[in-house]
Amino acid sequence: MQLEPVRIIAAHDSSLGVNLSTAVQEAIRCGHFEQEVVTDQGAIRFGIRDGAGGHEFFAVDPASREEISLRFQAPRATASGVIIKLNEFRRLRPAPPILKPGRRPDESFAVGACRFGCADPNAPNSILQRPVLLHIRGDFGNLAVIPQLAPLEPAHALLVPLSGPGGFPHLDQLLDGHLVSDVLAMSSSAPDWLFVFNSMHAGATVRHLHLQTLRWPNELPIETARTKSEQGFTLIDDARFPGGGFLFDREDESLLSDAIERLQTRRVPLNLLAKGGRAFLFPRHPEHEITASFSYSGFASMEMAGVVYTSSREAFEAATEDRIHDALAATSWGNMNAIQLFGGVIQPNH
C-alpha cells in the first residue's frame, strides 16, 4: 500500500494537529511504523499496527510469524502525580546499552557514523528509506515528519530538517532561535500534540538534528506544578518536581531562545517540551545522565515532565516515588545554577 502524496502545511496552520493525526494513522495502516532488526536471538519484526482495539505495539518472529509476548501493564501514578508506563516494546530498539550510572559516551558527529544513515540509504533503518508523511513549512525552514521506529506512544513521529527534495543535512543536535520559534508555532497549532527536543546527554541517542512529536491530548503532570517568578523567569517551584525547570509563554520566545543558546554555549544538556504554545525548559546535569537511583534508563523530556517510561517489568516495579524523586533531583542542573549561567547575557523582558 502507498501513502497519499506528501502534504505541505505551515507550522502555524490551525489544522496541523489534524494533518499530523491523519498522516500517522495512514502510515500505520500502510505498515510504515514497522521495522526488522537482528538480535542475538535472531531477527525480530516489531512496530505499531492496527489492532481490534486500535493501534497497538507488536513484535513477531518474521520466519515463524509467531507473536513475541509484550505484556500489557496499566500505567500507575505515584503520590506526587508522576505517571509510570511500561513499554516492553522499547527494549527491542537498536540503541546503545546502558552500562553504568553517570555520563554516557559521546557520540561521533562524523557523517559516516550517523545512526540515521542520513548519507547512506543502505545503513540499517536509514531515514533515506523511510517515507515522509508530511512536510511542515516553518517560517525559517522545513521539517519532514517521518516514522519513529521505537515510539513511546502509538502516535509518535520524528521531525527532521530538510534541505531540498528528500535531503537531510547532517546538522548537530543543537537548537537555534529559528527552530525554537517554529516549535512554539507548531505547539500552538496542534494542542493535542507534544513537541520535544532532547539534547545529547539528555535523552538523545542520535547525533543528527531532530525533534519528536507525540499525540498527548491530556494534561501533563508538569502542567499542574506550582511556579514562581525569579529574576524575570518563571520557575517550576514544586516539591513534587525536584528536577525544577523553566516555563515560557509564547511571548517569551526571545528569552527562551537566549536561554537555550547560553546553555548550549556552556555545553549544558537540556530538554525542551512545548505544548499548547507554552514551553518547558529543563537544564540537565552533564555528569548525571544516568542516575544511581534509577539506572535502568536515561531521563528525557517526558520524564522531566512527569511521565516515566520503562522497558522492563523490573524497571517498572523499581520506579518508586523515592527513586524517581531522587533521579529527577540528581539529573537536573538546578534552577538557580541555570539562572547564574543566564546572568549577564540575557535581559529578561518581564
N, C-alpha and C positions, 0 to 999 in steps of 0.2 A: 504494500500500500504506500502511496505517496502523500506527502503533505501538500496542502494548498500552497500557491506561490507566496513567498515571504511578504508579509505586510510590513509597512513602514509607518510608525506612529511617533509623534513627538512626545518628549518627556513630560510636557505639561498638558497633554491631551487628557481630558476627563475620562475618556474611555480606555485608558491604558490598562487599568485593572481587568476589565472585561476581556481585552485582547490578550493579556497575559494568561488568564484562565483558559480561554479558548485554545490558544496555541499549545499550552502544556497538555491539556486534555486530549487534543488531536494527536500530539506526538506520542503520548502514552498508548493511545488506541493503535497507532501505527507501529508500536514496538521500538520506538527510538529511545526509551528510557531503560534499555536493557544492555547488558554487556557480558562478555565471556572472559574470564580470567583463568590463568593456570596457577594452581596452588600445589603444595607438596602432596596433597591427596588427589591431584588430578584437576581437570577442567571443571569449572562451575559457571553456569549462566545465571545471572541474577539481575534484578531490577524492579521496576514498577509495571504492573499490568492491570487491566480491567478485571475486577472480580465480581462475584454476586452482590457484595455489599459496597461496591465502589472500587476505587483504586486501592491496590494492595501491594505490599512488598512480597517478593517471591525469590526462591533460589531452587535450581534444578540441576541434576547431573545431565549434561547435554547428550551423553552417549546412551544412558539407560532411560532418560526422561523421568527419572524418579525425583519426587519432590524432596528437598532438603528442609528439615524442620526448622522453622523460625518461630519460636514460641511467642505468643502474644501475652503481654502483661499490661494491665491497665495502668496509666500514669498515676503517680501519687504526689501529694503535696506535703511539704514539711510544715511545721507550725508557723514558720515565718512567711509561708506562701510560695517558696521556691518549688517549681514543678520538676519531678524526676521522671524521665521517659526512657524505657528500654527499647533499643533498636538493634537487635542482633544482626540485622542486615548489614550494619556498618562495619562489622568485623571482617566482612568479606572483601572490603575495598583494598586495592593495591596502594597502601600507604606505608611510609617508614615506620618501623616498630618503635614503641616507647620502651626504652631500656632502663632509665633511672630518673629520679627527680632532678630538677634543675633546668638548665638551658639546653635545648636540643641543638644538634649540629647545624651550622649554617648550610643553606642550600646554594649550590653554584648558580650564578647568573648567566653562565655560558649558554648561548642559544642551543648548542648541541646537547646540553644536559636538561633542557626544559621538559618537565614532565607532562606538559600539554602537547608536546610534539608539534609546536607551532610552525616549525620549518621542515618537518619530516612527516608526511602523511602515513608512513609505514611504522611509525612509533606506536606502541600499544596505546589504544584509546586516544589517538591524536584528535585534537579539536578540528583538524582539517577534514576529518572523516565524519564528523558529527553534523547533523542537519541544523541549519539556522532556522529557528522557529519564528523569530520576529526581529525586526530592526527597530531600535529605539533611537530616534534622532534627537540628540540633546542640543542645547544652544552652542556647545563647544566641541561636539564630536558625536560619533555614532557608536552604539553598543549592539552587539549581536547577542540574542538570547539563545543559548544552546543547552542541551540536556545536561543536568547534573547526574553523573553516573553513580554516585553514592549519596543519595539525598537523605536529609534528616526527616523530611515530611514528603508525602507523595507529590505535592506541588512545590517543587524546589528546582530552580534553574540557575545557570551561570550567566553572568553578564560580562562580555569580553570586548574591549575596544577593537574597532575595525579600522583598517586602512585600505581603501579601495575595495574592489569587488572580491570578497572572500578571503582577504588577507588579515592576519592578526599580528600586528607589530609586537616584537619581543620587548615589552616595557617592564621595568621593575615593579614590584608590588608596593607602590607608593601612590598616595593621593596628591592631587593638586586642587587649587581652588575651583577650576572649571568643572572637574568631575564632582567635587562636593556640591556645587550648585545644581548639577544635573541630578544627583542623588536626592537632594531635597525636593526638586521639582517632581521627580518620579514618585516619591513617597506621598506627596500632596495629591497627585493624580490617581494613585492606586492605594487607597487607605486600607484595603484588605490584605495588602502585601507588605512584607518587611524587605528593606534593602540594607544589606550588611557588607562591611569591608573588614577583613581580618588581615593585619599586617603579618609579616614573618615574625616568628616567636610570640605570636598572639593568636594562634589557631590556623594560620595559613600553612599549607604543606607544598604549595606550588608557587615558585618564584616567577610568576608571569602575571601581569596586572589583570585582576579580575575582581568582580563583586559577585554577590549572590542575592537571590530574591526568593522568598518563601511566602506562600499564602498563609496568612495568620489573621483571621478576622476578629479574634478575641483580644482582650486586653492582656498585655504582657505584665508579669509581676512588677517589673521596674516602673511601670507607668503609675503604680499606686504608691510609690515611695515618697516620703516627705523630702522636701528640698529647702534650701536656704540660700540667700544671696551672700556672696563673699567677694570683695574686691571686684565687683562688676560681673561676676559669673554666677550662674545658678548651679549649685552643687547638690548631688544626691546626699542627703544627710539623714540616714535612716539606719538604725542598728540592724534591721533585717537584711540590709545590703552592705556588708562591710567592705565590699570592693569599691564603694563610692561611685564616682563618675560625675559627668557634667551634662546638663540639659541645655539645648539650644533651640530656640524657636526659629521660624523661617526668617524673621527679620534679623537674626543674629548670624547670618551666613558668613559675613566677612570676619567676624570674631571667631567663628568655628574654623574657617579656613586658616586663619593665622595661628590658631592654637595647634592645629594638625601640623602645619609647616614647622612650627617650633619643636614639637615632639619628634618629628622625623629628622630634623637637623641634629638633634641630640641623640638620635638612634634609640628613642624610647618606643617600644612596641605599642600598638594601640588597636582598639576595636571601635568601629563606628556602626551604629544601628539607627536607621531612620524609619519612622512610621508616622503617617498622617501629617507630614510636614514638619515634624519635630525630630531632632537628632540627639542621640545619647553617645557621648564620647567617653571611652574608658582607657586611660593611660595604664600601661602594664609594666610590671617589674621585669626587666630583661633577663634576670637570672633565676626567676621563679616561674618559668614557662610551665613546667610540670611540678606540682607541689607534693611534698611528702605525705600530706594528709589525704590526698586523693590522687594517687599516682597512676590511675587506670587510663586517664586521658587528659589532654590539654583543654583548657577552657578557651572559648572563643566568644563571639558577640552574644550568642544566645545564652550561654552560661552566665555571662556577666549581667544579662538582663533578667536572669531568674529562671531559665529553662535549661536543666542539665540533662544532656543526652549520654546514655551509657550503652555499650555494645555487648555486654555480657551480664548474665544473671548475678555473677559475683560482684560486679561493679554496681549493679542496681541495688543490691542489698547493702553494699558498703556506703552508699550515698546517704549517710545520715545527716541530720541537721548540723551536728557539730563539725563533721568532716567538711561539709560544703561551706559552712561559715568560715572555718579556718583556711580553706583553699581560696575562697574569694578574698579574704583579707591579705593572704600572703602574695597572691599573684597580682595584686593591684599596686600601682606606683604610689598611690595616696593623693588625695585631693590637694592638700596644702603643698606637697612636694611638686605636684604638677603646676600649681599656680606660681611657684617660685621659678619654674622654667619659663613660664609665660611672661613673668615680670620684666619690665624694661623693654619689651619687644612689642607686646600687644597693648593697645589702648582700648579698654572696654568701652562699648558705645552706649552703655546704660548703667 
